[in-house]
Amino acid sequence: MLGPQTLAVSNAGKKQIVDNARATVWETTGQPAEKADHDRVAIDLAKPGNAAFIKRGDTQPSSLHSIVVDVKDANIPPIPNKTPYPLAFPREGVRKILENNRVIVWDYTWTRGKPTVMHFHDKQVVVVYMADGKLKSTTPDGQSVVNTISFGLTKFNEPDRSHSEEVVDGSARAVMVEFK
């Protein structure tokens, strides 16, 4: 689903998914090695759960199929958590892939029939789904929505939201790039 901060553009093995003040996100297929024009996170879809940070000017290795997150120089601080809920990350069952002064990258697999605790998202985040299924998101006031997810589906989410999540069909796994 393309939102107001999303733009679909493609050129020779690259399809732009998101472009906003914080990041430009690309889906790449058969990309040769290239110099990074921004700091970036490359999530290799051929090896789910792997991600690498490439500094501006360094060479990003070639890949068969990746999601590439170009991290722009926007200074957008986390939202203060004024809720009674814990932050979205870290959480039980999450694996930190990498962290530096720009991003934290998490790998998380939801467990069917076990909702996450109600939590607060304080940062902008790019979510790259690594499985096909349906995730139910429930807000503190009890409102629920079921979202269909698929392998490679990539979304940019704004902060300042609370919810719990539960996989209700298929499976659910994602690599999440939280911006600092």
C-alpha positions in Angstrom: 0.0 0.0 0.0 1.5 3.3 -1.1 1.0 6.2 1.3 1.7 9.9 1.0 5.4 9.5 1.8 5.8 6.6 -0.7 6.8 6.8 -4.3 7.1 3.8 -6.7 9.9 4.4 -9.2 12.0 1.8 -10.9 15.2 1.7 -13.0 17.4 -1.2 -14.0 17.0 -3.6 -11.1 15.9 -1.0 -8.5 12.4 -0.1 -7.5 11.9 2.8 -5.1 9.4 1.9 -2.4 9.6 4.9 0.0 11.1 8.4 -0.2 10.7 10.8 2.6 12.8 13.1 4.9 14.2 10.2 6.8 15.0 7.5 4.1 14.8 6.3 0.6 13.9 2.6 0.4 14.6 0.5 -2.6 13.9 -3.1 -3.6 16.8 -4.3 -5.7 17.2 -7.4 -7.9 20.4 -8.5 -9.5 22.3 -5.4 -8.4 26.0 -5.2 -9.1 28.3 -3.8 -6.4 27.9 -0.1 -6.1 29.2 2.8 -4.0 26.7 4.0 -1.4 25.7 7.6 -1.8 24.2 7.6 1.8 24.8 5.5 4.9 22.6 2.5 4.2 21.2 -0.7 5.5 21.0 -3.6 3.1 18.7 -6.5 4.0 19.4 -9.5 1.9 16.2 -11.3 1.1 18.0 -14.4 -0.1 19.3 -14.8 3.5 16.4 -13.8 5.8 17.4 -12.3 9.1 20.7 -10.8 7.7 21.4 -7.1 7.3 24.5 -5.0 6.8 25.4 -1.4 7.4 27.3 0.3 4.6 28.8 3.7 5.2 28.5 6.5 2.7 31.2 6.0 0.1 31.8 2.4 0.8 31.0 -0.3 -1.7 27.8 -2.3 -1.2 28.3 -5.9 -2.3 26.2 -7.2 -5.2 23.0 -9.0 -4.3 20.4 -11.1 -6.0 17.4 -9.6 -4.1 17.6 -7.0 -1.3 15.8 -4.1 0.4 18.1 -1.2 0.7 17.4 1.6 3.1 19.3 4.8 2.3 19.5 6.7 5.7 19.2 10.5 5.1 20.7 13.1 7.4 17.4 14.1 9.0 17.5 14.7 12.7 14.2 13.3 14.0 14.5 12.4 17.7 12.5 9.6 19.3 9.1 10.5 20.7 9.0 10.5 24.6 7.1 7.5 25.9 4.3 8.9 28.0 2.3 5.7 28.0 2.3 2.9 30.6 3.7 0.5 27.9 7.2 -0.6 27.3 9.0 0.4 24.1 8.5 -1.8 21.1 12.2 -2.9 21.2 13.8 -4.7 22.7 11.2 -7.3 23.4 11.1 -11.0 24.3 12.2 -13.1 21.4 13.8 -10.3 19.3 17.3 -10.6 18.0 19.4 -7.5 17.5 21.3 -7.7 14.2 23.2 -4.5 14.4 23.4 -1.1 16.1 25.3 2.0 15.5 24.7 5.8 15.9 22.2 5.9 13.0 20.0 2.7 13.3 19.2 -0.4 15.3 18.2 -3.4 13.2 16.0 -6.1 14.8 14.9 -9.6 13.6 11.6 -10.8 15.1 9.4 -13.8 14.6 5.9 -13.7 16.0 4.6 -16.8 17.7 1.1 -17.9 16.5 -1.4 -17.7 19.3 0.9 -15.6 21.5 0.2 -11.8 21.2 3.1 -9.4 21.9 2.7 -7.3 25.0 1.1 -3.9 24.4 4.0 -1.6 23.4 4.9 1.9 22.3 6.8 2.8 19.1 9.0 5.8 19.8 11.0 5.8 16.6 10.4 5.8 12.8 10.9 2.3 11.5 11.2 0.4 8.2 9.6 -3.0 8.4 10.6 -5.8 5.9 8.4 -8.8 6.3 10.1 -12.2 5.8 7.0 -14.5 5.8 3.5 -14.8 4.5 0.6 -14.5 6.9 -1.8 -12.2 8.7 -1.0 -10.0 11.7 -3.7 -8.7 13.9 -2.8 -5.3 15.5 -4.9 -4.2 18.6 -4.7 -0.7 20.0 -5.1 0.0 23.8 -8.8 0.9 23.3 -9.5 -2.6 21.9 -9.7 -1.7 18.2 -8.2 -4.4 15.9 -7.2 -4.6 12.3 -5.8 -7.6 10.5 -3.1 -6.9 8.0 -2.0 -9.3 5.3 1.8 -9.6 5.0 4.0 -11.2 2.5 7.6 -12.0 2.0 9.5 -8.9 1.0 6.6 -6.5 1.8 8.2 -3.3 3.1 6.6 -0.5 5.0 7.7 2.8 6.6 5.9 3.4 10.0 5.8 6.6 12.0 6.3 6.6 15.8 3.9 7.6 18.6 1.7 4.6 18.4 0.8 1.8 20.8 -0.5 -1.7 20.0 -0.1 -5.4 20.5 0.3 -7.8 17.6 -0.6 -11.4 17.0 -0.1 -13.7 14.0 -3.6 -15.1 13.2 -2.9 -16.9 9.9 0.3 -18.3 8.3 3.5 -17.0 9.9 5.1 -13.6 10.6 8.7 -12.6 10.7 10.3 -9.2 10.0 13.5 -7.3 9.9 13.0 -3.9 11.4 15.3 -0.8 10.9 14.7 1.7 13.7 16.1 5.1 13.1 18.0 6.9 15.9 
